[in-house]
């Protein structure tokens, strides 16, 4: 029996059930060939998004089964409740153009958010292993909010700052409620006008918050407005540089990239923690991301040494990241049980 696997779900040992071809019809991998790390690397460089695997053989365990033990059911229940609350908040804004402060207060005050932010190891593991059914924008906003709470604790923020950073993360995508679903859900490449419209979501979000009682929270306003700015001036909406970008904007920029790369999107497939950290590390070295915030994120993520995920390329249990003496990030295998 053949089963189609997403490219990110493949691992060594799986037997190809149907020849894999590129867009020109050239065979990349022949039928009945067992996948190896080298073949998986080859596939990553091609425009291949799924492969038919012969699942009649029992010489490997399906990836979904190997991931099962990494799913925390209690965390998942809390996450689903918070997802519903976040969705109500966002869709309400889409209908009215305003933030329902009662909905936001309910979301923030709920024990669920505090629990989701409480354990960095657990949250990072779940972000990479749980399925994300439903609206991508809602999942992304919630996860950036969760990562914001974790980052705030890593930065030793005071209670009020923790709350404000979490709110900033949760509302970082609220401006997208002013953008058409046709653009947000487009699976093909965005044209220039569509991309320019997407880039306006930071300004739209700022305006929505400014029209609410949250307008007194300068950190939140600036964080939402600045989270796509880059320290070298290459970001948007205002091409701000260095110190002109707010602290919250610099922090959310890192967390926004991390979660976006950790999930399947309409236009891109998910990445492993190792691949994400390499991108973030490269952006920090290139002067795009704040060096101080990046260093804290890398170091703290390394300290969360119990977090695990299933590597989409080899199927092994992997610890997300360790740091070498020169602070270069590397992946490390999990200890065998």
C-alpha positions in Angstrom: 0.0 0.0 0.0 1.2 3.5 -0.9 0.8 6.5 1.3 1.8 10.1 0.5 4.1 11.7 3.0 4.9 15.4 3.4 8.6 16.0 2.6 9.1 17.1 6.2 7.8 13.7 7.5 10.3 11.5 5.6 13.1 9.7 7.3 15.8 7.2 6.7 14.6 3.7 6.1 11.4 4.5 4.4 10.9 2.7 1.1 9.9 4.8 -1.9 6.7 3.4 -3.4 6.6 5.5 -6.6 9.5 7.1 -8.5 10.1 10.7 -7.4 10.4 13.1 -10.3 11.2 16.8 -10.6 9.1 19.3 -12.5 10.8 18.4 -15.8 9.9 14.7 -15.3 13.5 13.6 -14.5 13.7 10.8 -11.9 15.3 11.9 -8.7 14.8 8.7 -6.7 13.7 5.4 -8.2 10.9 3.2 -7.0 11.7 0.6 -4.2 14.8 2.6 -3.0 15.2 3.0 0.7 15.7 6.6 1.8 19.1 7.6 3.3 20.3 10.8 4.9 22.0 11.7 1.6 18.8 11.1 -0.5 16.8 13.2 2.0 19.3 16.0 1.6 19.0 15.7 -2.2 15.2 16.0 -1.9 15.5 19.2 0.2 17.1 20.9 -2.7 14.3 20.1 -5.1 10.8 21.4 -5.6 9.3 18.2 -4.1 6.6 18.5 -1.5 5.5 14.9 -1.1 6.7 11.3 -1.7 4.7 8.1 -2.0 6.0 5.6 0.6 5.4 1.8 0.6 3.8 1.3 4.0 3.3 -2.4 3.6 6.8 -3.0 5.0 7.4 -3.0 8.7 11.1 -2.1 8.7 10.4 1.4 10.0 7.9 3.1 12.3 5.8 5.9 10.9 6.9 9.4 11.9 3.4 10.2 13.4 3.8 7.2 15.8 7.3 8.2 16.9 6.0 11.7 17.6 3.1 10.6 19.7 5.1 10.3 22.9 6.2 13.9 22.6 2.7 15.3 22.7 1.7 16.6 26.1 -2.0 16.0 26.4 -2.5 18.5 29.3 -0.6 21.2 27.3 -2.7 20.4 24.3 -5.9 20.9 26.2 -4.8 24.3 27.5 -3.6 25.2 24.0 -6.9 24.4 22.4 -8.8 26.5 24.9 -6.5 29.4 24.3 -6.7 28.9 20.6 -10.5 29.2 20.8 -10.2 32.4 22.9 -7.6 33.9 20.5 -9.8 33.0 17.5 -12.8 34.7 19.1 -10.7 37.8 19.8 -9.4 38.0 16.2 -12.6 37.2 14.4 -14.5 39.6 16.5 -12.0 42.3 15.5 -12.4 41.3 11.8 -16.1 41.9 12.1 -16.0 45.1 14.1 -12.6 46.6 13.4 -12.1 46.8 17.2 -10.5 44.8 20.0 -13.0 43.3 22.4 -11.3 44.1 25.7 -13.5 41.6 27.6 -12.3 38.8 25.2 -8.7 39.9 25.6 -9.0 40.1 29.4 -10.5 36.6 29.4 -7.7 35.3 27.3 -5.0 36.9 29.4 -6.4 36.2 32.8 -7.1 32.5 32.0 -4.9 30.0 33.8 -4.2 28.5 30.4 -2.0 31.2 29.1 0.1 31.2 32.3 0.4 27.5 32.1 1.4 27.5 28.4 4.2 30.1 29.2 5.4 28.3 32.3 7.6 25.6 30.9 9.9 26.6 28.0 11.0 23.0 27.4 7.4 21.8 27.1 6.3 24.7 24.9 9.2 24.4 22.5 8.6 20.7 22.2 4.9 21.1 21.5 5.4 23.9 19.0 7.4 21.6 16.8 5.4 18.4 17.3 1.7 19.2 17.6 -0.6 19.5 14.6 -2.0 22.9 13.8 -5.5 22.5 12.5 -7.4 25.6 11.7 -6.4 29.2 10.9 -2.6 29.7 10.6 -2.8 33.3 11.7 -4.5 32.4 15.0 -2.0 29.6 15.7 0.9 32.0 14.9 -0.4 34.8 17.1 -1.0 32.4 20.0 2.4 30.8 19.7 4.2 34.1 19.5 2.3 35.1 22.6 3.5 31.9 24.4 7.1 32.4 23.3 6.8 36.0 24.5 5.9 34.9 28.0 8.8 32.4 28.0 11.2 35.1 26.6 10.0 37.6 29.2 10.9 35.2 32.0 14.3 34.5 30.4 14.9 38.3 30.4 13.8 38.5 34.0 11.1 41.0 33.2 8.9 42.3 36.0 5.3 41.2 36.2 3.9 44.2 34.3 6.5 43.8 31.5 5.7 40.1 31.2 2.0 40.8 30.7 2.7 43.6 28.2 5.1 41.4 26.1 2.6 38.5 26.1 -0.2 40.9 24.9 2.2 42.3 22.2 2.9 38.7 21.0 -0.8 37.8 21.0 -1.8 41.0 19.1 1.2 41.0 16.7 -1.0 39.6 13.9 -4.3 41.5 14.7 -3.7 43.9 11.7 -4.1 41.0 9.4 -7.8 41.0 10.2 -8.0 44.0 7.9 -6.5 42.0 5.0 -8.6 39.9 2.7 -8.7 36.2 3.2 -7.9 35.7 -0.4 -4.5 37.2 0.1 -3.9 35.6 3.5 -4.7 32.1 2.3 -3.2 32.3 -1.1 -1.1 29.2 -1.8 0.9 30.6 -4.7 3.4 33.4 -4.8 2.1 36.8 -3.8 2.4 39.5 -6.4 3.9 42.8 -5.5 0.7 44.5 -4.6 -0.5 41.6 -2.5 2.9 41.5 -0.6 2.7 45.2 0.0 -0.8 44.8 1.4 0.5 42.0 3.8 3.3 44.4 4.9 0.7 46.9 6.1 -0.5 44.6 8.9 1.9 46.1 11.4 0.4 49.6 10.7 -3.1 48.2 10.7 -2.4 46.5 14.0 -1.0 49.7 15.5 -4.1 51.6 14.5 -6.4 49.0 15.9 -4.6 49.1 19.3 -4.4 52.9 19.2 -8.2 52.9 19.0 -8.5 50.8 22.2 -7.8 51.3 25.9 -4.4 49.6 25.2 -3.3 52.9 23.6 -1.7 53.8 27.0 0.7 50.8 26.7 3.5 52.3 24.7 5.5 49.1 24.7 2.6 47.2 23.2 1.9 49.8 20.5 5.6 50.0 19.5 6.1 46.3 19.7 3.3 45.5 17.2 4.3 48.4 14.9 8.0 47.5 14.9 8.1 43.6 14.9 9.0 43.5 11.2 11.6 46.2 11.4 15.3 45.1 11.2 18.3 46.7 12.8 20.0 47.2 9.5 17.1 49.2 8.1 15.8 46.4 5.8 12.5 45.9 7.6 9.1 47.5 7.3 7.0 49.6 7.6 9.4 52.4 8.3 12.9 51.0 7.6 14.0 51.9 11.1 17.5 51.1 12.3 19.1 50.1 15.5 18.0 52.1 18.5 15.1 53.5 16.6 13.4 50.1 17.0 11.7 49.5 20.3 12.9 46.7 22.6 9.6 44.9 22.3 9.8 45.2 18.5 13.3 43.6 18.5 12.1 40.7 20.8 8.9 39.9 18.9 10.9 40.0 15.6 12.9 36.9 16.7 9.9 35.0 18.1 7.8 35.8 15.0 10.5 34.3 12.7 11.0 31.3 15.0 7.3 30.3 15.1 6.7 31.1 11.4 9.5 28.8 10.4 8.4 26.0 12.8 5.1 25.3 11.0 3.7 24.6 7.6 2.5 27.7 5.8 0.6 28.3 2.5 3.9 29.2 0.9 6.6 27.3 2.8 7.1 24.0 4.7 8.1 23.8 8.4 11.8 23.7 9.5 13.6 21.9 12.2 14.8 23.9 15.3 18.3 23.5 14.0 17.5 25.1 10.6 15.6 27.9 12.3 18.4 28.7 14.7 20.9 28.8 11.8 18.7 31.4 10.0 18.3 33.5 13.2 22.0 33.2 13.9 22.8 34.3 10.4 20.4 37.3 10.6 21.9 38.3 13.9 25.5 38.2 12.5 24.3 40.2 9.5 23.0 42.9 11.7 19.3 42.3 11.0 18.3 41.1 14.5 19.3 42.6 17.8 22.5 41.0 19.0 21.6 41.3 22.7 18.1 39.8 22.3 19.4 37.1 19.9 22.1 36.1 22.3 19.7 35.7 25.1 17.3 33.7 23.0 20.0 31.3 21.8 21.6 30.9 25.2 18.2 30.3 27.0 17.0 28.0 24.3 20.2 25.9 24.7 19.5 25.8 28.5 16.1 24.3 27.8 18.0 21.1 27.1 15.2 18.7 27.6 13.1 19.9 24.7 12.8 17.3 21.9 11.4 16.9 18.5 11.4 14.3 15.7 13.9 15.4 13.0 12.0 15.6 9.7 15.1 14.4 7.8 16.4 11.4 9.8 13.5 10.5 12.1 15.7 10.7 15.2 14.8 12.3 18.5 16.8 15.6 18.6 17.4 18.3 21.2 16.7 21.6 19.5 20.1 23.4 20.0 23.4 23.5 21.8 25.9 26.3 21.6 29.5 25.9 20.8 32.1 28.0 22.6 31.9 30.7 19.9 28.1 30.7 20.3 27.4 29.0 17.0 24.2 26.9 17.3 24.3 23.2 16.6 21.7 20.4 17.0 22.4 17.5 19.3 20.8 14.1 19.5 18.5 13.2 22.4 19.7 10.6 24.9 18.5 7.1 24.3 16.0 5.8 26.8 
